[in-house]
């Protein structure tokens, strides 16, 4: 598995192509992943088979990533439904 670039079009998005060691079925998906200092990570997966192919799954992953970035940027006190609300 490759690591996501820190900037650019695929920021916070990882590609996962994995086959189980016992020779089982392949797993193909895009994973959106955010890590915060002192907080639980936020992660969501977008499977190629569920979204109708690699490019459509990537489009949905980008859409989710952009929505999460907007939510994080708009919130000064907390991060919506992800984690505890910070208070002053």
C-alpha positions in Angstrom: 0.0 0.0 0.0 1.2 3.5 -0.9 1.0 6.5 1.4 -1.1 9.5 0.5 0.5 12.7 -0.7 0.4 15.5 1.8 -0.8 18.0 -0.9 -2.3 18.0 -4.3 -5.3 16.3 -5.9 -4.9 13.1 -3.8 -4.2 14.7 -0.4 -5.6 12.6 2.4 -6.6 9.8 0.0 -4.9 6.4 -0.2 -5.3 3.6 -2.7 -5.6 0.1 -1.2 -5.1 -2.9 -3.4 -4.7 -5.9 -1.1 -5.0 -9.7 -1.4 -5.4 -11.8 1.7 -2.3 -14.0 2.5 -4.4 -17.2 2.1 -5.1 -16.4 -1.5 -8.6 -15.0 -0.9 -10.3 -12.3 -2.9 -8.7 -8.9 -3.7 -9.7 -5.7 -2.0 -9.7 -2.6 -4.2 -10.6 0.8 -2.6 -9.8 4.4 -2.0 -9.5 5.5 1.7 -9.9 9.0 3.0 -7.9 9.5 6.2 -7.5 12.5 8.5 -5.2 12.4 11.6 -5.5 15.0 14.3 -3.1 15.6 17.2 -4.7 14.3 20.4 -7.9 13.1 18.7 -9.2 9.9 17.1 -8.5 9.6 13.3 -11.3 10.0 10.8 -11.4 7.4 8.1 -13.8 6.4 5.3 -13.4 3.8 2.6 -14.8 3.8 -1.0 -14.8 0.4 -2.7 -14.4 0.1 -6.4 -17.1 -2.6 -6.6 -19.7 -0.6 -4.6 -19.2 2.7 -6.5 -19.0 1.2 -10.0 -15.3 1.3 -10.7 -12.0 2.9 -9.7 -12.7 6.3 -11.2 -16.2 6.6 -9.6 -14.9 5.5 -6.2 -12.1 8.1 -6.5 -14.6 10.8 -7.3 -16.7 9.9 -4.2 -13.6 9.8 -2.1 -12.6 13.3 -3.3 -16.2 14.6 -2.6 -16.1 13.2 0.9 -12.6 14.6 1.5 -13.6 18.1 0.3 -16.8 18.0 2.5 -14.7 17.0 5.6 -12.2 19.7 4.9 -15.0 22.3 4.6 -16.5 21.0 7.9 -13.2 21.2 9.7 -12.4 24.7 8.4 -15.9 26.0 9.3 -15.7 24.7 12.9 -13.8 26.8 15.4 -15.0 25.1 18.6 -15.3 21.4 17.6 -15.4 19.1 14.6 -19.1 18.3 14.1 -20.0 14.7 14.8 -16.4 13.5 14.8 -15.1 13.7 18.3 -15.6 15.7 21.5 -16.5 19.4 21.3 -13.6 21.6 22.5 -14.5 24.3 25.0 -12.5 27.4 26.1 
